[in-house]
Amino acid sequence: MSQKLQEILYGINPSLAELTQDIEKLLFVSPRAAMQTTRTMAETLVRQVAQLEGLEHNEFNFGELQMKLKNEGIVTPTTDNAIHFVRKQGNIASHDGTRKMLIREALTCWEYQHLILTWFIETYASPDIEVPEYIEPVPEKSAADSEYLIEHIEALMQTFVQKQPTSENVVTEQKVSRRIYYKDQFVEIPDFLRDAFLLPQRFPKSTTFLIRLNGEQQARIMSELPYQLEGMHQHVKRFKEANDECLFEEVRLFVEEEQKRKILMEQYRGEVLLFYKSDFAILTEALGNVALTKDNFPGQTSLLTSLQEQGFSHVKDFPKELVLLGKYRNVGETALANLFNQLKVKGMEFTKVEI
């Protein structure tokens, strides 16, 4: 992109400007990762537009939201075509791990992204600014570190989303099944979590407490939790009131994570997602076939040995809920977090670049 466009973006949002620079570098390092990130960036802009227009968007996946904006006459035909192309190519990059993504494909995707950026800037961010024409990026002389770029892009994306202006008219309605209290504090339980299974490993500070409660036929599912958690420790020996409070806080976090997961599962409907706490990775066929070896996952020898003893030989053998692996020998929280980060990078990087 041109220097002038970079200056415009810096005036709107420095994180967005830096994000575009990093994606342009990634185009020549990992076309697949660049196309995936471009799709995410396009979806972020589209959801921001829906929010600014006062439209509900959390219940829609990317494709459904694009159609809604089109039917409402919010996007121009040119922009709609660009969004469709970026979304489709990003989906291919994310879900079709059987073929290589080419640099020329990533460049075409990025050119369409320029059309989306132009529409967003001229319609919503700075209507008085005329965005310059697209200039195709060229590879830099110095080799880029793809893993660093991906991590940096993820951080920038979070910053970009957080800094976007919000519409005061947008209210997300959600059916509430009940409230659970600890003393005078409460958390609202959405209807879709009414009978959710309370997997003890999802509550790291209360795992043992929940296991003991399960043994007393307590707290196995959400609907078994009492209206008031104060006094829960009295059902089992050697636990105190502090455990009640800790469980309440973790129930609150559990609800927040599940709400985020619900949105993600709608966005990636039909795909298999591997979850680790509030984060996730898409289990493509290629990622699933990655063998659990020290060559593929360096620095994880003890963890891999333990998993292999339990019959895990490939990524596709993992449970959807990765925290379940923490019950095995030598699979601590730090090691599991590192494994998940390696999985995410492999999901974007396992295909070699072909020009």
Buried (B, 14 or more C-beta within 10 A) or exposed (E): BEEBBBEBBEEBBBBBBBBBBBBBBBBBBBBBBBBBBBBBBBBBBBBBBBBBBEBBBBEBBBBBBBEBBBEEEBBEEEBBEBBBBBBEBBBBBBBBBEEEBBBEBBBBBBBBBBBBBBBBBBBBBBEEBEBBEBEEBEEEEEEBEBBEBBBBBBBBBEBBEEEBEEEEEBEEEEEEBBEBBBEEEBBBBBEEBBEBEBBBBBBEEBBBBBBBBBEEEBBBEBEEBEEBBBEBBEBBEEBEBEBBBBBBBBBBBBBEBBBBBBBBBBBBEEBBBBBBBEBBBBBBEBBBEBEBBEEBBEEBEEBBEBBBEEEBEBBBEBEEBBBBBBEBEBBEEEBBBBBBBBBBBBBBBBBEBEE
